[in-house]
Amino acid sequence: MNEPTIVSFLCNWCSYEGADKAGGARLNYPANIRIVRVMCSGRVDPELVIQALKEGASGVLILGCHPGDCHYKKGNYKALRRAYLLKKTLKQLGIEEERVRLDWVAAGEGERFAEIANEMAETMKNLGPLELS
């Protein structure tokens, strides 16, 4: 069985650096994580998430700076509002809301990045392939 692909949108200022720290420390996290570097988690449009799912991703991970630490002041709060609405939309489309996860990873939190990536991969394995009609 193929490993499920997880598209991960990581903010440039914190989460991307956390992923880099995880890689530099040789922490184990799934190879099926596909990283897309964005300037801010608040810039991840729900259409990008839906497009990733339509094009074969089993899940989407959005990681940003911890609330209160956003380089752009309130970008992560915008991401939080968008994720809430996106999950409601996915539910209406018959897609499990667990296929999209928003979380926070600081630049120095390589272990946290690896932990979240591993949890997301396990969730995708448990859900199985995304069946879109």
ABEGO torsion letter per residue (X at the ends): XBBBBBBBBBBAAAAAAAAAAAAAAGBBBBAABBBBBBABAAABBAAAAAAAAAAGBABBBBBBBBBGABAAGAAAAAAAAAAAAAAAAAAAAGBBAAABBBBBBBAABAAAAAAAAAAAAAAAAAAEBBBBX
